[in-house]
Structures are given as structure tokens and as C-alpha cells.
Amino acid sequence: MATESQPRAHKAGAFDIRLIIALLIGVYGIILTVMGIGFTTDEDIAKAAGVNINLWAGIGMLVVAALFILWAVVRPLVVPAEPETGDTPAAAGE
């Protein structure tokens, strides 16, 4: 016996724009952190007023990427099963 089930809503998953943004910011953050840890010279630090700017910018970007991922996990986008239409039923007499 087949049962009729209502179409149910599902999560956006990998198509959530917040995850795509987190991926991009995270990749740049990893690159900057690696550059700041391993490839920054004393001359580069002196040019940046004594701050290892690549390291700090990379860490900041990793934190922002983690916040985007946390946001997407805590508040996932729910895609409705059936798209809403802008059509309203016509009033009587029209």
C-alpha cells in the first residue's frame, strides 16, 4: 500500500552562500598564515611598523571563516519543498 507523503523541506547544504564565502576566506586565511609564519622576513616586518601583518590577517580571516561556518551550522537555510508563487486567487466578480 503506497502512502502519499507531503514533499518536505530540505537544507541548502553545499549551495549555502555562507559556506562558499567561508571556503574562500578560509583558503586565503591559510595562505596568509603560512606566509606569515614561514616566509616573512625581518625587513617585511619592519615595513609593516613591526607587525607581522600576514600572520595577523591570516588568523583574522580564519576566525571569520569559522564564524561563517558556525552561522551556517546553527542557522541552516531551509529550502521549501514547493516554490511559492506570487499568484493570488482572483476576487469574485473580476
JONOR-V363972 format. One line per field, one symbol per residue. ss: DSSP state (a for helix, b for strand, c for the rest). psi: psi as a letter, one per 20 degrees, with the letter a starting at -180 (. if undefined). burial: I if it has 9 or more other C-alpha atoms within 8 Angstrom, else O. Layout:
BEGIN
ss->???
psi->???
burial->???
END
This chain:
BEGIN
ss->cccccccccbbcaaacaaaaaaaaaaaaaaaaaaaaaacccaaaaaacccccaaaaaaaaaaaaaaaaaaaaaacccbbccccccccccccccc
psi->ppqpqqpqqrqhcijphhhgghgghgghggghgghhghjprhgghhhkkjpnhgghhggghhggghhgggghggmqpppqhpqqqjpqqqqpj.
burial->OOOOOOOOOOOIOOOIOIIIIIIOIIOIIIIIIIIIOOOIOOOIIIOIOOOIIIIIIIIIIIOIIIOIIOIIOOOIIOOOOOOOOOOOOOOOOO
END
